[in-house]
């Protein structure tokens, strides 16, 4: 197997990791759904892009009630995507190109089609099978009220997190009714997940991304949130750390890496997950949701680096993922931040402005110390797509009463070839989500031939990124609205978010810019540059 680009033992500390949403990446068998055959065929593209690893969102057997995050079998690939043997080939073939593989584990809940939950339904109240989940009698004279007042984890949803069965018991699901929560106080649940980790590490994966990592442990009394806000009854409970310490011993047997999805406002508690015997890294959602504003971006960067420093963990930087409005669209709006609660239909967007800012943001994120995650299609500059109402599949839309447009707009199948049906995503079969008119204008083949395209920018930036080395970030004096910092061995990143063009710092060479300089050699608004000092 070829040596990965970051062959050092701690490759993950500075890696560029590409997120693959399999269903929308590439269709290898022509049925309208992306699959592992499509990914395997596009591995040369990913190698040319220069990424160090691929993170796959869930590819397991699933009814797809929540985009695959409702898992029915953690040890099998969904037939729509391929087979386990094909996944093993993909892991090996990517490795031969120097690209590692990270898989997604969803430990908080399973699908209602999972064998455990089906057995629990069949076994009835009081059975050992139901102890693997959270089954409870209801409240009220007839038990017809939910057991507690916990809110849904889908922002904007007014639907309860409890569903009542014909036998009178209720079961907990922080997300959809098709995603029953597991009881992590049960030793069988813990042992099963450690076995699942070993299963995938044995097949050559380099790491595991942990979905909803701060939600697993629940207050055993299932106390009302209104009566028990601190400690929270199901978010960031202290019991979680023992779980992840046990997981870390498994990962260490394989030199495996963990990245946690940890949404927490408390930076000190966030850092606890990154202690040397727990998770290796966690996603940086504060940076992702930060508006395009120099002061707030600098504060986000400083806070991120400060909260990681005490535990010696690397920061992670990401502009978009499979849950978040595409960067080009978000940066073209009046409100350039991201908040699930603020999503709405018909928000005006200036895509030209958004694209210019997204190009600058790409150079900013790739210059920062730590690991960078790139969501598929960001390197093509894809905007958020408007999905016809009758084609929306994301449950966030339905559970909001139709007010939330959902997350399908950032999950539209990728455009690969300008002159082919459905922009080269597959064959004649229409993709599972419709591509907007003009989607082929973003096609990878067209951009590959244009060094000035978004794809050309990403390829060049990823190739040059190692020049920043392993040094710390040092801010340089700069006018208001301009971010400028250097890192050993002397490479400087400058990003102009001010209204006027900015003079470049002293330099010997311009290594890369996100857009052309003005006629006086100054950096225009919403433009970034990498300079050799």
Secondary structure, DSSP 8 states (H G I E B T S, - for coil): ----SS-STTGGGS-EEEEE-HHHH--SSSSSS--HHHHHHTHHHHHHHT-SEEEE---EEE--TTTT-SEEEEEEE-TTT--HHHHHHHHHHHHHTT-EEEEEE--SB--TTSHHHHHHHHH-TT-GGGGGB-EEE-BSTTS-B-SS----SSTT--S-SEEE-TTSEEEE-SS-TTS-BB-TTSHHHHHHHHHHHHHHHHTT--EEEETTTT-S---TT---TTT--SS-SSSS-THHHHHHHHHHHHHHHTT-EEEE----S-HHHHHHTTSTTS-SEE--HHHHH--S-HHHHHHHHHHHHHHHHTTT---EEES--TTS--HHHHTTSSS-S--GGG--TT----HHHHHHHHHHHHHHHHHSSSEEEEETTGGGT-------GGG---HHHHHTTT-S--SGGG-------TTSGGGGTSSSS--SS---TTGGGG-HHHHHT-TTSHHHHHHHHHHHGGGGTT---EE----TTEEEEEETTTEEEEEE-SSS-B---S-SEEEEESS---TTS-B-TTEEEEEE-
